[in-house]
Structure formats: structure tokens, C-alpha cells
């Protein structure tokens, strides 16, 4: 069987996979392009590709219809919105993914943004790098911050990443509130977290951090009403979905001082347009969707994909398959 890998992949896991099959490696982050689905299907068919691994590329029905040798599509993400799973099942192709591959990375990024806001680290760097630090005590007066220990952190969404953020905040000495209508209160309490309504969380938290799916149900979950419930000394952090925060309402809240600051790693449109009002908003930290961008994340999803391909070759059940009924069609 041959494999085509279009996702970032670790050298170690590539070498491991190449012991068992011919592998073509073309990460989309290196080529800076995504495959046209029609062209991809033709390519898979011509090269008799049995395993396809993607991170950002789309795999539609026409790909499965064309690629008769394809047996597995591995998605190096948790979300599956870029793959036609129904089409894959109809053609007997297993679809597997990588849940939890970037959980720790995004949780650490969240804490980094939280600390950057609390201690005004980007502003302090600009102060020194810009040559403004002439008075030895000026920095102490100008950049006096606050600590995570003893603060109240509100976690909205208690999936894998939200839980990891809560664990880390509890370990730092914070009091943690959490809101997730799909998680029983007893599960929250087992981690030392207090359940709260969305309104209570907004008005009671020093830091509000968002970890919900980017879906229609969570669209502009954080709107003007939510932001107005927050305290004027509170901070908002979003490392989940770009559509979760209303950008206009956020700019207004920052400009008016309704909240003390915010940090965003995700946006409704990416890259962020140069006309976006977010670029000139005060007390706002912006990062280019790098929450999961760590070497460890790549190593994790690479290992998960190689393990899954190995199970397929050995005729063993796949651990992360999302359409186990594919086997009946094949």
C-alpha cells in the first residue's frame, strides 16, 4: 500500500511509516497550497494510494469516487468538517482522526495569553525595545499587573481543552468556574471546578476563557450583552472558534473600558483583514491562530496516524475511526 501525506508530519514517524510502505510527503504548510478535490482524486487513482493523511485539505465525494484503491483517510485534527464521511463510508473508506492532539498546546497558549494580559508582557517588551525605559522605576509603576493565583477564571466549554485549562489554573491557585450545558455538574466538581451559569460566570470572573466549538449554536456567544456583564477589570481570551466572539461588540467594549483587555488567537476570517477594527483596538493581543502550533502537536498526530495505518495493515480495529460501518461497504 502507498501513502500520501499532505499534513505536517514528524521525521521520526515518517521514517517509521516508510519501513512498511512507499510514502509521498507534501505538507500543505511547505507547499502553501491545498489540493483541488478533482485533481486529488485523479492523483490518488493514478498512484494507487491506499492511505491519505490531511490536515487542511478537503476530501469530497468525488475523491472517493475516483480513488478506488483508497482505504483510509486520516485527518490530523479532531474536527471532520472537511471530509465527506458519508461518501467515505459508501466507498468503504475508513476515516480516522486525531482527538486531543493539540489539547495541551492550546491550553498552554491560553495560559500564555492570560499571563500576557495580566502582566502586560507585550507592552512591557515594546517599552524596553522602543527605548522608553530611562527611569529605573518607570516599569514598576507603569506595568504593575495581577496574579493568576487567587483570581477567578471562568472557563466556557468543558471539553478536552477546557478541562486542561481548568486543571492548570487550579494548579496555579485560581478559583475556577465553568459553564458547559453538556457536562454534568459532578464532573466539574471532581476537578475542583464550580459549575456556573453563563451570566454568573461573566460577572464573577477575572478572566473568561472560551473553549467551545465554532458552530451555529455558539455563533457570537460572546456578544455585547455578555461583555457588558463582565467586570471592567476583567479579561477575555479566545482560543476556540473565530465566530464565537462578536468583533464589533468586543472593539466597543475595549474602547469604552467595559473590560480591561482581551486576547484572540482565532478569527471569523483568516488571515485577519487589514481593514479589521480589531487591529486598532486598545488593550488587545492578537496572534495568528497558533494555539496548536507546537512540535509536540505534530509528533502526536503523526504517531496517531502511523498507528492507525499500522492497525489497518494488520487487520486490527482502528482506534480513532469515526465510521466503523465502512467495513461493510468494502
FENSULGI-V216562 format. One record per residue. BURIAL is + if it has 9 or more other C-alpha atoms within 8 Angstrom, else -. Layout:
[[BURIAL] [BURIAL]]
This chain:
[[-] [+] [+] [+] [+] [+] [+] [+] [+] [+] [-] [-] [+] [+] [-] [+] [+] [+] [-] [-] [+] [-] [+] [-] [-] [+] [+] [+] [-] [-] [-] [-] [-] [-] [-] [-] [+] [-] [-] [+] [+] [+] [-] [+] [+] [-] [-] [+] [+] [+] [+] [+] [+] [+] [+] [-] [+] [+] [+] [+] [+] [+] [+] [+] [+] [+] [+] [-] [+] [+] [+] [+] [+] [+] [+] [+] [+] [+] [-] [+] [-] [+] [-] [+] [+] [-] [+] [+] [+] [+] [+] [+] [+] [+] [+] [+] [+] [+] [-] [-] [+] [+] [+] [-] [+] [+] [+] [+] [+] [+] [+] [-] [+] [+] [+] [+] [+] [+] [+] [+] [+] [-] [-] [+] [-] [-] [+] [+] [-] [-] [-] [-] [+] [-] [-] [-] [-] [+] [+] [-] [-] [-] [+] [-] [-] [-] [-] [+] [-] [-] [+] [+] [+] [+] [+] [+] [+] [+] [-] [-] [+] [+] [+] [+] [+] [+] [+] [-] [+] [+] [-] [-] [+] [+] [+] [+] [+] [+] [+] [-] [-] [-] [-] [-] [-] [-] [-] [+] [+] [-] [-] [-] [+] [+] [+] [+] [-] [-] [-] [-] [+] [+] [+] [+] [+] [+] [+] [+] [+] [+] [+] [+] [-] [+] [-] [-] [-] [+] [+] [+] [+] [+] [+] [+] [-] [+] [+] [+] [+] [+] [+] [-] [-] [+] [+] [+] [+] [+] [+] [+] [+] [+] [+] [+] [+] [+] [-] [-] [+] [+] [+] [-] [+] [+] [+] [-] [-] [+] [+] [+] [+] [+] [+] [+] [+] [+] [+] [-] [-] [-] [-] [-] [-] [-] [-] [-] [-] [-] [-] [-] [+] [-] [-] [+] [+] [-] [+] [-] [-] [-] [+] [+] [-] [-] [-] [-] [+] [+] [+] [+] [+] [+] [+] [+] [+] [+] [-] [+] [+] [-] [+] [+] [-] [-] [-] [-] [-] [+] [-] [+] [+] [-] [+] [-] [-] [+] [+] [-] [+] [-]]
